[in-house]
Amino acid sequence: MLFRNLLSATALAAATQAVEFTVESSGGNATSPYQYGIMFEDINNSGDGGVYAELVQNRAFQGDRLFPKNLWFWHPIGGTNLHLANLSDPLSSALPTSMQVTGGSEDTIGFWNEGFWGFPVVSSWQYNGSFYIHGDFEGDINVVLVSNTTGKPYAEASVDVSSSSSEWTQYRYLFTASEDAPDSNNTLRFTMPASGVSGPLNFNLLSLFPPTYNDRPNGLRIDLMEAMAGLNPSFFRLPGGNNLEGNEPPFWWDWKKSLGPLENRPGFPGTWDYENTNGLGLLEYLLWAQDLGMEFILDVWAGLWLNGTHVPEDELGPYVQDALDEIEFVTGSTDTEWGAYRAELGHPEPFPLRFVEVGNEDSLNNGTASYGRYRFSAFYNAIHEKYPDMTIISSYYDVGPVTPPFDASGDFHEYAAPVQMSSQFGYFDNYTNDHPLFLGEYAVVTYDL
């Protein structure tokens, strides 16, 4: 019996090996050119501390009533005293809080930053650093990347400072590491002679960047961008996810506050338990997509906060206009208000845009009724009137209640167990092009029970 089974298995293997397939060069089903892409959301420090290349954590002491301003990740050296200050002459209205430094009994005063789980030290990198200072000081401020374990310095710059208490002054520095550090357990330290200090010193927007992808200022990490490029993604949904919406009024991802010089970006309380600096702003997202050859799916805020609050119908108009302004910033010529501002920021050429999504998961958090009744249609009508060729995507599929209204596309999200995923093998077989499907998020999140 065993011998006969072995013969049968051998014959089956031989028969299997003999099978041939012929693939025709035409016919068959058409495949979407947008078969695979990327959605990005600043969650688990994937933006600040992740793809956004800034190495200093809590660089500008940003905060609000949800995540109050603090001195987390900053520590004094020796007898130095650190505390938050709100000067009558702040760095900017967006960044009104600074770190005030006063000396103790030591000859040298200073402070250090933890970074995001330390600082990477690579000998081939040239680091670009900067800081703002307000206060009377004459002398050198020494900036060092140093091992937190051994105290070994890897990179150092001496910044000649002559600052005053009458204005804020920015100083920049460059340094290169002498060798690679064996790990990221390194810190960034600032020290100065106490003899050069006359009164309190205030610091703000202390920044350190490694080399960035395509050498873009305020840019993105090379390793992560190269990894994403290797995926050959066709599209990029930005900014993506619940981080668009904000936890509660008045906070949401306001794209206008994510543009321009960093000192003009106040940040906002992200929806995943930490403050977002908004250093990774709308323009950085657009350049990210451009650099990797991805087509944009622009996600505009649609009047819903995650705590279930939604904008009443008679108050929605300014937010609809805000979405139109955002599209104009992306696509408008320099003859338009927002296209001209984009040019002012260094990008006169419009970005191509064919897809706009209205909100994110608006079927959740008590959003279904208002989205289906007036919020989606208000955005759809305004965008479609001005951009009739734009594909507009609803933030969930069964708005209509079975399909999206008008000729809109719909965004389908699925987080499920493997058995549920496999049961949906033919789920979309009978969908038509009348309402194109965007499968925006999906993941297996648990084992089968």
Disulfide bonds with the S-S distance in Angstrom:
none
